[in-house]
Amino acid sequence: MDATMQSLKRRVAGGDPQAQRSLDRAHDRAGVCRIHPEQLLRGKTRFCRVCKALRKADLARERWIKEIVNTVYGRRQNRSVHPDGDFDKAGRWYPSDEEDQGDVTCNVRSPSRTWPYSYMLRARTKQHCRVLVEAALAGKDVPGDVASAVSRARASEPEGVAP
């Protein structure tokens, strides 16, 4: 074990959160098992069988979620599906409660007569689609297009990906 890892371990033991994040990144790069960190002390730098299986399942689930997100995102970008929301008298678009899962109206300028679609543009981003898909998988109310994409994906869900 090199001196850098030893100094990181000392800083982690002292309660430094930045050191913990650095150690986690080092573990990821080296392929060290987080569930069994004692392997690092023994000089092993490979995942154990259990952790390999867990990591493989996590990667499969992540791929499955990305497929759903890409489906929803593609439909919204092609304008075959529109985000749920309403227009006010001045023509500004505002998201519905189901559509606004906490990130549409955050860090985005509010709509004006000059820029009436600022919230709608945010609702068409891949990041927002991911938030909606994760909310649907968690059982929250989401717009119909997202709910249908998630239900179709659950029907054809590969083994080992179950939430």
GIJORA-V568264 format. One record per backbone hydrogen bond with DSSP energy under -0.5 kcal/mol. CO is the residue of the C=O (numbers start at 0). NH is the residue of the N-H. If there is no record, write none. Layout:
co=CO nh=NH
co=CO nh=NH
//
This chain:
co=1 nh=5
co=2 nh=6
co=3 nh=7
co=4 nh=8
co=5 nh=9
co=6 nh=10
co=7 nh=11
co=8 nh=12
co=9 nh=13
co=10 nh=15
co=11 nh=14
co=14 nh=16
co=15 nh=19
co=16 nh=20
co=17 nh=21
co=18 nh=22
co=19 nh=23
co=20 nh=24
co=21 nh=25
co=22 nh=26
co=23 nh=27
co=24 nh=28
co=25 nh=29
co=26 nh=30
co=26 nh=31
co=33 nh=36
co=35 nh=38
co=36 nh=39
co=36 nh=40
co=37 nh=41
co=38 nh=43
co=39 nh=42
co=47 nh=51
co=48 nh=52
co=49 nh=53
co=50 nh=54
co=51 nh=55
co=52 nh=56
co=53 nh=57
co=54 nh=58
co=55 nh=59
co=56 nh=60
co=57 nh=61
co=58 nh=62
co=59 nh=63
co=60 nh=64
co=61 nh=65
co=62 nh=66
co=63 nh=67
co=64 nh=68
co=65 nh=69
co=66 nh=70
co=67 nh=71
co=68 nh=72
co=69 nh=73
co=70 nh=74
co=71 nh=75
co=72 nh=76
co=73 nh=77
co=74 nh=79
co=74 nh=80
co=75 nh=78
co=83 nh=95
co=85 nh=93
co=87 nh=90
co=91 nh=87
co=93 nh=85
co=95 nh=99
co=98 nh=100
co=104 nh=107
co=114 nh=111
co=114 nh=117
co=115 nh=92
co=116 nh=120
co=117 nh=121
co=118 nh=122
co=119 nh=123
co=120 nh=123
co=121 nh=124
co=124 nh=128
co=125 nh=129
co=126 nh=130
co=127 nh=131
co=128 nh=132
co=129 nh=133
co=130 nh=134
co=131 nh=135
co=132 nh=136
co=133 nh=137
co=134 nh=139
co=135 nh=138
co=142 nh=146
co=143 nh=147
co=144 nh=148
co=145 nh=149
co=146 nh=150
co=147 nh=151
co=148 nh=152
co=149 nh=153
co=150 nh=154
co=151 nh=155
co=153 nh=156
co=157 nh=160
//
